[in-house]
């Protein structure tokens, strides 16, 4: 294979990649990420809720909550799922604030208020009663 054929083939591949990338950016709805953090009363730990949503087809919404040392950035919840104590689909409670909500009851006790998914959905919630450090206990309250 000579150099001219190689260069033409390389340019053709690059044009195809750019065209596919442009098509995807115009047709696929981006995912929106919202992080909400609550620090424990003593400031040692924090609980961070991450909500991922996409309004376009296919619609998507998921919540996850991680507990870790407050010195870590909030985005730590995304990359280290080992700290995750709650995970499930978004469920809207009518007339209420977006759930799940986070409330520290003490330096070592966190309350997560959530709305269970409808019985018709075959979805399992991930709910751990204690964080990976074995220091923070989690109480779950269904609304």
N, C-alpha and C positions, 0 to 999 in steps of 0.2 A: 504494500500500500504506500502510495507516495504522499508527500506532505500536503499537496493541494486537496486530495480526497479527504484526508484527515481533518483539515481545517474546515472544509465545507460540511462534513458530518458533524463536527463539534458545534459549528454555528447553528445548524439545523436543530440539534438537541437543545441548545440554549434557547432558541426561539420557541420551541415546544414547551419547555419548562416555564418560560415567562408567560406564555399564553395560558397555560394551565393555572398558574399562580394568579393571574389577573382574573380569570373566570371564577376561581374559588373566592377571591376577595369580594367580587361583586354579587355572587349568588348565595354564599353561606353567611348566615347571620352570626355575628361574633358573640362570644360568651361574655357575660358581664359578671364581674367578681366584686363582692362587697365583704369587707372584713369589719367586725365589731369586736372590740376587746374590752374586757372588764378585769381590772387588777384586784387582787385580794386585799383585804384591809391592811395587812402588814407590808404590802408591796412586793412580797417575795414571788408569788405566782400570778399568772394571768390566764384567763380563759378567753379563747378567741373563736368566734363563730365565723365561718366562711360560707357564703351563699353564692352558688354558681347558677346563673340563669341564662337562658337563650329564648327569646320571644318568637323567633322564626321557626320554620319547620326543620326538623322536628323540635317541638317545644321541650324544654328541659329545665328542671329546677331541683337543686340538692343542697342540703345543709350539712355541715360537719362542724364539730366543736373539739378543740384540742386544749389541753392544759399543760403548761410548761413554765419554766422560770421566766420572770418578767424581763430579764436582761436580753432575751431573744426578741428579734423583730416579729411583728404580727404575721408577716408572710411565712414564718417558720411553720405554721399550721399546714401550709400547702405541701411542703416538701418532706415533712416527717410525720407520716400517718401513724407511727407508733404512739404518738401522744394523743391520738384521737380517742375521745370517750363517747361521742355521739355521732351518728351519721344516719341520714334518712332523707326522704323526699320532702320538699317544701309542701306544707299544708297551710292554707290560709284560714285563720279563725276569724269569722266575720265580726266586725265591730271591735276588734282587738288589735294590739300592736303585733307586728310580725313575730311569729314564733319560729324557733325556740328563743326564749329569753334567758338571760344569765343573771343570777343574783348570788353574791357571796353572803353567806350567813355567818361565817367566821373566817379565820385565817386558813382553816383546813376543811371547810364545808361549802360546797357550791350547789345551788339549786338550779336545775334546768327545767323550765316549764315548756312543754311542747304539746302539739296537737297530734294525736295518733292518726295515721292514714286511714281512709275509709276501709271498712272490712272487705269490700269487693276487690281492693288492690291486693295483689299477692306480693307485698313488700315487707321485708323484715328490717326493723330498726336496729342499729348497733347502739347498745347502751351499756357502758361499763360502769360499775358502781364505785370504782376507785381509779385514780390516774396511775400511769406507769411508775411514778416515783413512790407509790404506796403511801403518800402523804396527804393528798387531797381526796376527800370522800365526796361522791356525787349523789345527790338526791334528785329523783325525777318526779315531776308532777305533771300529770296529763290534764289538759284543759278541754 
